[in-house]
Amino acid sequence: MPRKSALEGLNPAQREAAAQLHGPVLILAGAGTGKTRVITTRIAHMVASGIPTSQILAVTFTNKAATEMRERVGTMVRKEAAKELTISTFHSLCVRILRTCIDKLGYKKNFSIYTQSDQIGLIRKIIVRKAGKDENLDAKVAQMMISTAKNKGTPISDHDDALITEVYRAYQRELKQLNAVDFDDLLLLAVKVLEEHPDARKHWQRRFRFIMVDEFQDTNSLQLNLVRLLVNSEMNICVVGDDDQSIYGWRGAEISNILDFERFFPNPKVVKLEENYRSNNTILNLANSLIRHNRNRREKTLWSSKGEGGKVRVIAMPDAETEAEMIVNEIVDTKRVDGREWDEFAILFRMNTQSRVFEELLRSHEVPYRIIGGQSFYERREVKDLLAYLSIFVQPGDDVSLLRAISSPPRGIGNGTVAAATEFSIERKISIFDALGDMEFLAMLSSKARGAVGRFVDFVERYHDSAMTESCNYAAMTETLIEEIDYFEYLKRTCKNADDANVRIRNVREMIDAMYNFLGKRKKGGLRGFLDSVALMQDREDEDKEKGWGVSLITMHAAKGLEFPVCYIVGVEEGVLPHSRSVEEGTRDEERRLLYVGITRAMEVLAITWCHSRKRYGDRMPCQRSSFFKELDETHLDIVNYEDLADQTANDDIADDYFERMKAMLAG
């Protein structure tokens, strides 16, 4: 049985939310207000109230969230009762539905679920069959396009490229012939079978009489349709979410699902959770002052019993390098003085490209760090592609880099030629590059293949001659390389959408800025020195990954649901946050919500920074502070002059040196 004190341990609003078991319920759970505790207590209260556990369904987005919910409920109800509960992700729920009634759609119930690699393999076969070895449509790109179309609920039409339309239709046809579905089909087919077959719908409506949905603000139109189809006439549907934290519109999430909840489920009980258990009131009041500028929202005001905290600092930095240096130095000093752990600090940013300069400085200060919800800058595909080119320009015998460069983008050298060159190099105990230039090997090739190989060898040798000079401006050389191989067009052609391509192009530009920065510091070693510094950085990152802790580098999108005692939100500039496209795309409110999410990650200390300028392709470009600063209540801000901060740091260093000398004298 659940503990009798389960409801008694909640605050009044939480208790009201957990106690309302019947009819539609909308729980507006602000950041840090104990949402998970309310959900699990509500489930335990259902069980204690005599509702059969087999009739309870709780749906969330991730396996991690479902597991956590299951474990918490398991401590509150009998073991036997916990086993009968259905707590799952949307996709797991869809599999369960389809295993019972997918035969109504012409599939067998023992259908297979294709992984991404399975999908790409099938699509590749279809492309070859439809168009030969057509280099203009990559199987991975086609898979991403098909996945995007399915997730949006808008299948690829005749208005799209003719080949992808043919591939899409053939792919769906062959999947069905193979009695297989892909991950994206699960939701589509579950909705389809419930819509088209009333008997199936009634079966599942009887099965789950009490339904809860977590993170409702992140649901898309298909997920909402699924929920509406599962809810029976009793309308025992409870959703939990926060429209102020709806930040995944670019991924298909529909904020209207939570804003218009009454339209889908009339006359709901609406409960607001506003008491925050994470942050002090200074941070919360600042967040409240920002989010109030969103007109289309459900009113709520976060507050805490933790009392006031120190003011939130806003610091204008001269440039990105100074920004990173100040923050990293401050983290090191704070740890030394206050005794905090490294994982109490977080650096939050809008775009992944902003992590690079922090990664480099943290490594140089021997500070452990971790990338949360993303890849390290130098592990990104587009960065690794260009590093592969630069590596073979310095060392053509680097087989691993050569195999990556030769196909990114494709250079007319087919897989068969590459395989033959690899085999020849192994037999002769030479590098693949040497094999490509060997007359005996070339004699084995067709004239077309021989021409493509010859052009590639000449290309590498030409750049090799430039790269080996100590005075080589390898940043400018990389810009020339990008233009020569038409790399940006290759990214646009092979990325799943324009946004993805633009992100990758920005990463490439950030890498070039890193090169110019390396050159500007007059570090020795030329291009080889730069590549060595990158390799050493990656080695350090591997060590930090093994430790699994350190200063967190994290985008604001990935930070949702997390909390840190000390937070720095960096690069808050116009065109970055809010994003430059937000006005034309009508997403300014979502950008404001994103900054709100960032602010509400901080528990004790928060600083927000912006830069007067940033480097772009070696040139220093002016920046403007974000227009969102005008919306922040200044009574909670400490506007810091960077020069004063630098002087204070210098004075602290002088004082530290003085005391160190005094200690040394006394010790002597």
Summary of the structure (lengths in Angstrom):
residues: 668
radius of gyration: 28.6
end to end distance: 68.5
largest distance: 89.7
contacts: 2146
relative contact order: 0.10
helix: 58%
strand: 14%
